[in-house]
Amino acid sequence: MVRVRFAPSPTGPIHIGGVRTALYNYLYKLNKEGEFVLRIEDTDFSRKVRGAEEYIYDVLDYYKIKVDEGPREGGGFGPYRQSERRKIYNKYINLLIEKGLAYYCFTSKEDLLKAREKKDFSYNSKTRMKFKNSITLDYEESLSLIEKKKYVVRLKVEGNIQLKVTDLLRGTITVNSNNLEDKILMKNDGLPTYHFANVVDDHLMKITTIIRGEEWLPSLPIHKLIYDGFGWDMPSTVHLPLILNPSGSGKLSKRDALQNNYSIFPIKWEELDGLKEMGLLPDVQLAYISQLGSSFNSGDVELDLNKMSKKFNLSTLQKGGARFDFNKAKSLNQKGLSEINSEFLMSDHPRVFKKLKLALPDRALEIVDLIKTRVTLLNDFELELKTFISDPLDFDESVASRILNSVDLVDLNLLKICIRDSTNDSIKNDIYKISVEKKLNFGKLMQFLRLSLVGNLSGPDVFFIIKMIGKNVTLRRLNSLLEKLKKQ
């Protein structure tokens, strides 16, 4: 059975790069009818952020990405927080040391910093003999330092070995071990580094396919050495391309987002709004994120996760970085809003439509059917629906002035007669007849009617508005504007 994992660190809010990793793992799981594991990699206590783990779950729940095994769900391969797996790591690090494939390193931070001042320094097979470690010190001295817990454990990388690793996206990669460091596997606090923990966990949790970010590709040879050291088979690996800022000049960052008025977070994190708060629907967010580095969901875009998974294929992934384009995301959102079922839309976002349903409960569905074709973001509904919910508090005086240059104020009162005495279907025709009889500018009459209803010249069709709000409200708004103009 295919088993994939999403393994974020709770060092802050996950952004859309993390969402894409979770999404691709989940789509692969659905496609292969496998299992999706959530593992919290929280061994770096100094960078752990309060609330970050909860945020991870909030995001997955928001997107309806269902976790099969994890800290909340449990499962047969737990614990699913690395901080709770210390005994497991101790067992396997000791095994690696016993095999002579890892060693205790007692080199101080100061000595390492001094050594790294030299260009191209690397702590490896060529330099390890110059430092204090269990290879260079005798048994008694090493034992004394071990008992004082003044050590880290490093992987012992043999020199001048040609290592071959395979990535499903990039093919076979060959690396000479002289270019690899003796990476730290266990820190001085007794907790593992990513390199060691992810190998042990992925093996014990029976992960079959690793889909993660490109930043871990250079570490693949180190991970291969650890797998080989234990005699374990290495899972298949796929390293996803970077998500770049809109200019393509670097990785997508919070700073870019703040400067360009978009968000890299799915939902609100502390004072920072997410894509949700900016008005993008969750399924549209996922559909757009699915396109960042892959072609499987372009063209006829699928929003439903289950249907999306049937199209998902690792062969459609691209090697190069993918630019984030918020305008493209908004365009996809506009299309998504125009096609979504209005009843579902209102029930799924009750806050957005609460005032409309209170004001016009029998007309709400018909209004949303129209307005959803005019908006780009969910937040746009607030302005567009305002016309149907409440009378305008002010009006565009420059428009009123231009109208009054063509039509006398007294003649504008004829609009009231037409609305009062006509049916909804005949109002437009009756206004046109009066404009011809009285030799009035029909266009200006229509502008004035819209101005009275909306406060400016924007908004949906005037006669649709009248039909929705009714004649009484229409006449009230028309009278209100006429009275205001009389007082000027």
PLY file of the C-alpha trace (Angstrom):
ply
format ascii 1.0
element vertex 488
property float x
property float y
property float z
element edge 487
property int vertex1
property int vertex2
end_header
0.00 0.00 0.00
1.19 3.52 -0.83
1.88 5.56 2.29
2.81 9.23 2.07
3.52 11.76 4.77
3.30 15.48 5.34
5.91 16.40 7.92
5.89 20.13 8.75
7.85 21.79 11.54
5.81 23.96 13.95
8.24 26.86 13.62
5.57 29.25 12.37
2.52 29.26 10.09
2.73 27.01 7.04
2.42 28.98 3.82
1.30 27.95 0.36
4.56 26.07 -0.24
3.69 23.78 2.64
0.10 23.58 1.43
1.30 22.44 -1.99
3.43 19.72 -0.40
0.46 18.52 1.65
-1.82 18.73 -1.39
0.42 16.71 -3.71
0.92 14.05 -1.04
-2.83 13.89 -0.46
-3.67 13.73 -4.18
-1.12 10.94 -4.64
-2.65 9.09 -1.69
-6.15 9.42 -3.17
-4.95 8.43 -6.62
-3.25 5.29 -5.29
-5.87 4.57 -2.60
-3.17 4.77 0.05
-2.75 6.45 3.42
-1.80 10.02 4.37
0.28 10.48 7.52
0.81 13.76 9.38
4.04 13.88 11.35
5.03 16.93 13.39
8.79 17.46 13.23
9.22 19.45 16.43
12.72 18.59 17.65
14.07 22.13 17.27
12.72 23.56 20.52
14.46 26.93 20.03
12.38 27.64 16.90
9.09 26.12 18.00
6.22 28.62 17.82
3.20 28.42 20.06
0.02 27.66 18.14
1.84 26.52 15.00
0.79 22.87 15.31
-2.84 23.89 15.81
-2.54 26.10 12.74
-1.34 23.14 10.67
-4.47 21.21 11.61
-6.68 24.26 11.05
-5.29 24.59 7.53
-5.74 20.92 6.67
-9.28 20.98 8.06
-10.04 24.16 6.11
-8.99 22.47 2.87
-10.71 19.17 3.84
-7.44 17.28 3.56
-8.17 14.23 5.69
-5.36 12.85 7.85
-5.36 9.05 8.22
-2.69 8.93 10.94
-1.31 11.74 13.05
-1.02 13.26 16.53
-4.77 13.88 16.68
-5.93 10.74 14.91
-3.46 8.25 16.34
-2.41 5.17 14.41
-0.26 2.09 14.56
3.10 3.79 13.94
3.13 6.59 16.51
3.95 8.70 18.33
3.52 11.20 15.49
5.38 14.06 17.15
9.13 13.65 16.90
9.61 15.18 20.35
7.82 12.10 21.73
10.07 9.61 19.90
13.34 10.21 21.79
13.70 6.56 22.95
13.29 5.37 19.36
16.02 7.69 18.10
18.37 6.69 20.93
17.97 3.04 20.01
18.82 3.60 16.36
21.64 6.10 16.88
23.33 3.62 19.21
22.93 0.94 16.57
24.60 3.16 13.98
27.45 3.96 16.38
27.94 0.27 17.13
28.25 -0.39 13.42
30.98 2.23 13.18
28.87 4.33 10.84
28.46 7.24 13.27
30.68 8.73 15.96
30.72 11.12 18.90
32.04 14.58 18.11
33.33 16.79 20.95
34.47 19.75 18.85
33.43 23.04 20.41
31.35 25.61 18.57
34.24 28.05 18.85
36.66 25.64 17.15
34.15 24.94 14.41
33.50 28.62 13.78
37.23 29.25 13.56
37.65 26.35 11.14
34.80 27.60 8.95
36.60 30.90 8.45
38.71 29.04 5.91
37.22 29.00 2.45
35.41 25.80 1.45
35.96 24.15 4.84
33.97 20.98 5.38
33.88 18.69 8.41
34.42 15.43 6.52
36.67 12.43 6.02
39.60 14.70 5.17
39.33 17.00 8.19
37.72 15.00 10.99
41.09 13.74 12.23
42.07 17.31 13.15
39.27 17.60 15.72
38.22 16.09 19.03
35.95 13.12 18.43
35.65 9.48 19.37
37.82 8.57 16.38
40.79 10.74 17.37
40.55 10.38 21.18
41.21 7.25 23.19
38.35 5.31 24.78
38.72 6.73 28.33
38.80 10.35 27.21
35.86 9.81 24.90
33.89 8.05 27.64
34.53 10.95 30.04
33.19 13.50 27.57
30.21 11.29 26.72
29.30 11.04 30.40
29.42 14.84 30.62
27.05 14.93 27.61
29.36 17.30 25.76
28.91 15.86 22.31
26.95 15.57 19.12
26.77 12.45 16.99
27.94 12.70 13.38
27.49 10.41 10.40
30.80 8.87 9.35
31.01 9.44 5.59
33.74 7.43 3.92
35.84 9.43 1.46
35.91 9.28 -2.32
32.84 7.09 -2.86
30.60 7.64 -5.88
27.07 7.78 -4.53
24.06 7.41 -6.80
20.65 8.61 -5.68
17.42 8.73 -7.65
14.72 11.38 -7.65
11.58 10.55 -9.63
11.54 14.06 -11.09
15.24 14.59 -11.78
16.47 11.09 -12.43
19.74 9.63 -11.15
22.17 12.00 -9.44
25.79 11.05 -8.78
27.71 12.67 -5.92
31.27 12.05 -4.70
31.33 11.59 -0.94
34.27 14.00 -0.67
31.68 16.74 -1.25
29.60 15.63 1.75
29.98 16.64 5.37
29.83 14.28 8.32
26.38 15.61 9.11
25.20 15.91 12.70
22.61 13.22 13.40
22.05 13.83 17.10
22.31 17.26 18.71
23.82 18.03 22.10
20.32 18.22 23.60
19.81 14.55 22.81
17.32 15.17 20.01
17.89 14.20 16.39
18.43 16.47 13.42
16.12 16.28 10.44
18.56 14.10 8.53
18.42 11.29 11.08
14.87 11.57 12.37
13.19 11.66 8.97
15.02 8.52 7.83
14.19 6.56 10.99
10.59 7.76 11.02
9.92 7.21 7.33
11.24 3.65 7.62
9.36 2.78 10.81
6.16 4.43 9.55
6.46 2.42 6.33
6.43 5.50 4.08
6.65 4.37 0.46
6.90 7.72 -1.34
8.42 10.97 -0.09
7.11 14.14 -1.74
8.82 17.21 -0.29
10.41 20.54 -1.20
13.44 21.04 -3.42
15.45 22.44 -0.51
16.00 18.86 0.71
17.41 17.55 -2.57
21.07 18.25 -1.60
20.54 16.14 1.53
19.40 13.10 -0.42
22.89 11.47 -0.56
23.22 11.82 3.24
19.83 10.17 3.71
20.83 7.40 1.29
23.93 6.68 3.39
21.80 6.39 6.54
19.34 4.04 4.84
22.23 1.94 3.55
23.84 1.97 6.99
20.78 0.31 8.47
20.29 -1.97 5.49
16.90 -0.42 4.73
15.30 0.21 1.36
14.92 3.90 0.61
11.44 5.16 -0.31
10.88 6.74 -3.71
11.52 10.48 -3.54
10.17 13.51 -5.38
11.54 17.00 -4.68
9.11 19.72 -5.70
10.32 22.90 -7.45
10.49 26.18 -5.58
7.58 28.61 -5.55
8.96 31.96 -6.68
7.73 35.51 -6.15
5.71 37.08 -8.99
8.82 38.57 -10.60
10.62 35.21 -10.52
13.58 36.84 -8.81
13.54 34.72 -5.65
11.57 32.48 -3.32
8.07 33.61 -2.40
8.26 35.47 0.91
6.10 37.24 3.46
7.85 40.51 2.62
6.88 40.21 -1.06
3.30 39.51 -0.05
3.05 42.52 2.25
4.59 44.82 -0.35
2.29 43.62 -3.14
-0.96 43.20 -1.19
-1.44 39.47 -1.31
-0.91 36.69 1.22
1.26 33.58 1.32
-0.79 32.08 4.16
-3.96 30.02 3.62
-5.88 31.41 6.60
-5.34 34.16 9.15
-2.26 33.90 11.34
-2.23 36.36 14.24
-2.51 39.83 12.65
-1.77 38.60 9.12
-4.73 37.85 6.86
-4.65 34.71 4.75
-6.00 33.99 1.29
-9.29 33.07 2.96
-9.65 36.53 4.51
-8.72 38.11 1.16
-11.73 36.39 -0.38
-10.40 33.33 -2.21
-12.51 30.18 -1.95
-10.69 27.18 -0.42
-11.19 24.87 -3.41
-10.03 27.63 -5.75
-6.95 28.14 -3.60
-6.09 24.47 -3.89
-6.79 24.43 -7.63
-4.41 27.35 -8.14
-1.76 25.97 -5.79
-1.96 22.67 -7.67
-0.75 24.52 -10.78
2.42 25.83 -9.10
4.93 23.38 -10.48
2.68 21.01 -12.41
0.53 20.94 -15.53
-1.95 18.27 -14.44
-4.70 20.74 -13.48
-4.35 23.40 -16.16
-6.81 23.98 -18.97
-10.07 22.52 -17.75
-9.42 23.26 -14.08
-10.83 20.82 -11.55
-11.79 22.17 -8.11
-12.98 18.98 -6.42
-10.18 17.15 -4.56
-11.34 13.65 -5.47
-11.72 14.53 -9.14
-8.41 16.41 -9.02
-6.66 13.32 -7.69
-7.75 11.27 -10.71
-5.83 13.70 -12.95
-2.77 13.89 -10.68
0.41 12.30 -12.00
4.00 12.77 -10.84
5.10 12.86 -14.47
3.40 16.25 -14.89
5.67 17.92 -12.32
8.14 20.49 -13.61
11.76 20.92 -12.54
11.95 24.71 -12.72
10.54 27.12 -10.17
6.91 28.25 -10.41
5.95 31.92 -10.14
3.12 32.86 -7.82
0.62 35.07 -9.67
-2.11 36.48 -7.43
-3.95 37.96 -10.40
-4.21 34.50 -11.93
-5.49 33.16 -8.62
-8.14 35.91 -8.55
-9.16 35.15 -12.12
-9.64 31.51 -11.20
-11.63 32.61 -8.16
-13.90 34.77 -10.32
-14.64 31.77 -12.53
-15.19 29.58 -9.49
-17.64 32.02 -7.93
-19.61 32.40 -11.16
-20.08 28.63 -11.46
-20.69 27.67 -7.83
-24.18 26.75 -6.67
-25.62 29.84 -4.96
-27.36 27.93 -2.18
-24.10 26.14 -1.36
-22.22 29.43 -1.51
-24.56 31.09 0.97
-24.65 28.15 3.36
-20.86 27.76 3.26
-20.23 31.46 3.94
-23.13 32.58 6.18
-21.32 35.66 7.47
-21.05 37.13 3.96
-24.77 36.79 3.22
-26.32 37.24 6.66
-27.54 40.83 6.09
-28.94 40.03 2.66
-30.93 37.06 3.95
-32.33 39.20 6.76
-33.26 42.07 4.43
-34.62 40.08 1.46
-35.04 36.42 2.46
-37.25 35.58 -0.52
-35.00 37.33 -3.03
-31.55 36.43 -1.68
-30.96 33.45 -3.93
-31.93 35.33 -7.10
-29.68 38.24 -6.14
-26.70 36.01 -5.42
-27.25 34.22 -8.74
-26.61 37.52 -10.49
-24.00 39.12 -8.25
-21.72 36.08 -8.17
-21.07 36.62 -11.90
-19.87 40.19 -11.20
-17.39 39.66 -8.38
-13.79 38.47 -8.24
-13.31 37.85 -4.53
-15.71 36.70 -1.86
-15.14 40.01 -0.07
-16.50 41.88 -3.10
-20.01 40.72 -2.20
-20.15 43.20 0.67
-20.05 46.18 -1.68
-22.15 44.61 -4.42
-24.91 43.51 -2.04
-25.05 46.83 -0.23
-27.45 48.17 -2.87
-30.04 45.54 -1.97
-29.63 45.78 1.79
-29.65 49.49 2.62
-30.34 52.90 1.13
-27.25 54.84 -0.06
-26.06 57.31 2.58
-24.58 59.69 0.03
-24.33 60.11 -3.74
-21.82 61.16 -6.36
-22.38 64.92 -6.55
-20.39 65.30 -9.76
-22.76 62.89 -11.53
-25.78 64.72 -10.14
-24.36 68.02 -11.39
-23.89 66.68 -14.93
-27.46 65.33 -14.97
-28.91 68.64 -13.80
-27.09 70.39 -16.64
-29.27 68.37 -19.04
-32.51 67.79 -17.13
-34.37 70.17 -14.81
-34.96 69.00 -11.28
-38.73 69.35 -11.69
-38.67 67.01 -14.70
-36.86 64.37 -12.69
-40.02 64.03 -10.62
-41.58 62.32 -13.63
-39.54 59.26 -12.70
-41.65 58.85 -9.58
-44.83 58.78 -11.63
-43.46 56.13 -13.99
-42.34 53.87 -11.15
-45.55 54.33 -9.19
-47.90 53.68 -12.11
-45.97 51.09 -14.11
-45.38 47.38 -13.70
-41.83 46.15 -13.18
-41.73 44.97 -16.76
-42.95 48.27 -18.24
-40.99 50.84 -16.18
-38.15 51.19 -18.68
-40.51 51.58 -21.65
-42.69 54.09 -19.80
-39.67 56.22 -18.86
-38.59 56.17 -22.48
-42.07 57.30 -23.65
-42.04 60.24 -21.22
-38.55 61.24 -22.32
-39.75 61.37 -25.94
-42.97 63.25 -25.08
-41.19 65.80 -22.88
-38.06 65.90 -25.06
-35.89 64.83 -22.13
-32.52 63.05 -22.25
-33.41 59.38 -21.65
-29.82 58.48 -20.76
-29.71 61.17 -18.06
-33.02 60.00 -16.61
-31.62 56.49 -16.33
-28.45 57.81 -14.73
-30.48 59.67 -12.14
-32.52 56.61 -11.35
-29.34 54.58 -10.84
-27.81 57.37 -8.76
-30.83 57.34 -6.45
-30.68 53.57 -6.01
-26.92 53.03 -5.70
-25.34 56.42 -4.97
-23.16 56.24 -8.10
-23.24 54.85 -11.63
-21.97 51.35 -10.77
-23.87 48.20 -9.92
-26.11 45.65 -11.65
-29.02 46.36 -13.97
-31.26 49.13 -12.62
-34.50 47.28 -13.29
-33.20 44.13 -11.65
-32.50 46.24 -8.55
-36.03 47.69 -8.64
-37.52 44.22 -9.02
-35.55 42.94 -6.03
-36.04 45.82 -3.60
-39.62 46.69 -4.70
-41.36 49.88 -5.70
-41.75 51.29 -2.19
-38.02 51.18 -1.47
-37.26 52.50 -4.96
-39.58 55.50 -4.47
-38.11 56.15 -1.04
-34.61 56.32 -2.42
-35.71 58.44 -5.37
-37.50 60.90 -3.06
-34.48 61.03 -0.76
-32.16 62.11 -3.58
-34.65 64.63 -4.94
-35.04 66.21 -1.48
-31.27 66.43 -1.04
-30.92 68.21 -4.39
-33.72 70.63 -3.58
-31.85 71.78 -0.48
-28.67 72.51 -2.42
0 1
1 2
2 3
3 4
4 5
5 6
6 7
7 8
8 9
9 10
10 11
11 12
12 13
13 14
14 15
15 16
16 17
17 18
18 19
19 20
20 21
21 22
22 23
23 24
24 25
25 26
26 27
27 28
28 29
29 30
30 31
31 32
32 33
33 34
34 35
35 36
36 37
37 38
38 39
39 40
40 41
41 42
42 43
43 44
44 45
45 46
46 47
47 48
48 49
49 50
50 51
51 52
52 53
53 54
54 55
55 56
56 57
57 58
58 59
59 60
60 61
61 62
62 63
63 64
64 65
65 66
66 67
67 68
68 69
69 70
70 71
71 72
72 73
73 74
74 75
75 76
76 77
77 78
78 79
79 80
80 81
81 82
82 83
83 84
84 85
85 86
86 87
87 88
88 89
89 90
90 91
91 92
92 93
93 94
94 95
95 96
96 97
97 98
98 99
99 100
100 101
101 102
102 103
103 104
104 105
105 106
106 107
107 108
108 109
109 110
110 111
111 112
112 113
113 114
114 115
115 116
116 117
117 118
118 119
119 120
120 121
121 122
122 123
123 124
124 125
125 126
126 127
127 128
128 129
129 130
130 131
131 132
132 133
133 134
134 135
135 136
136 137
137 138
138 139
139 140
140 141
141 142
142 143
143 144
144 145
145 146
146 147
147 148
148 149
149 150
150 151
151 152
152 153
153 154
154 155
155 156
156 157
157 158
158 159
159 160
160 161
161 162
162 163
163 164
164 165
165 166
166 167
167 168
168 169
169 170
170 171
171 172
172 173
173 174
174 175
175 176
176 177
177 178
178 179
179 180
180 181
181 182
182 183
183 184
184 185
185 186
186 187
187 188
188 189
189 190
190 191
191 192
192 193
193 194
194 195
195 196
196 197
197 198
198 199
199 200
200 201
201 202
202 203
203 204
204 205
205 206
206 207
207 208
208 209
209 210
210 211
211 212
212 213
213 214
214 215
215 216
216 217
217 218
218 219
219 220
220 221
221 222
222 223
223 224
224 225
225 226
226 227
227 228
228 229
229 230
230 231
231 232
232 233
233 234
234 235
235 236
236 237
237 238
238 239
239 240
240 241
241 242
242 243
243 244
244 245
245 246
246 247
247 248
248 249
249 250
250 251
251 252
252 253
253 254
254 255
255 256
256 257
257 258
258 259
259 260
260 261
261 262
262 263
263 264
264 265
265 266
266 267
267 268
268 269
269 270
270 271
271 272
272 273
273 274
274 275
275 276
276 277
277 278
278 279
279 280
280 281
281 282
282 283
283 284
284 285
285 286
286 287
287 288
288 289
289 290
290 291
291 292
292 293
293 294
294 295
295 296
296 297
297 298
298 299
299 300
300 301
301 302
302 303
303 304
304 305
305 306
306 307
307 308
308 309
309 310
310 311
311 312
312 313
313 314
314 315
315 316
316 317
317 318
318 319
319 320
320 321
321 322
322 323
323 324
324 325
325 326
326 327
327 328
328 329
329 330
330 331
331 332
332 333
333 334
334 335
335 336
336 337
337 338
338 339
339 340
340 341
341 342
342 343
343 344
344 345
345 346
346 347
347 348
348 349
349 350
350 351
351 352
352 353
353 354
354 355
355 356
356 357
357 358
358 359
359 360
360 361
361 362
362 363
363 364
364 365
365 366
366 367
367 368
368 369
369 370
370 371
371 372
372 373
373 374
374 375
375 376
376 377
377 378
378 379
379 380
380 381
381 382
382 383
383 384
384 385
385 386
386 387
387 388
388 389
389 390
390 391
391 392
392 393
393 394
394 395
395 396
396 397
397 398
398 399
399 400
400 401
401 402
402 403
403 404
404 405
405 406
406 407
407 408
408 409
409 410
410 411
411 412
412 413
413 414
414 415
415 416
416 417
417 418
418 419
419 420
420 421
421 422
422 423
423 424
424 425
425 426
426 427
427 428
428 429
429 430
430 431
431 432
432 433
433 434
434 435
435 436
436 437
437 438
438 439
439 440
440 441
441 442
442 443
443 444
444 445
445 446
446 447
447 448
448 449
449 450
450 451
451 452
452 453
453 454
454 455
455 456
456 457
457 458
458 459
459 460
460 461
461 462
462 463
463 464
464 465
465 466
466 467
467 468
468 469
469 470
470 471
471 472
472 473
473 474
474 475
475 476
476 477
477 478
478 479
479 480
480 481
481 482
482 483
483 484
484 485
485 486
486 487
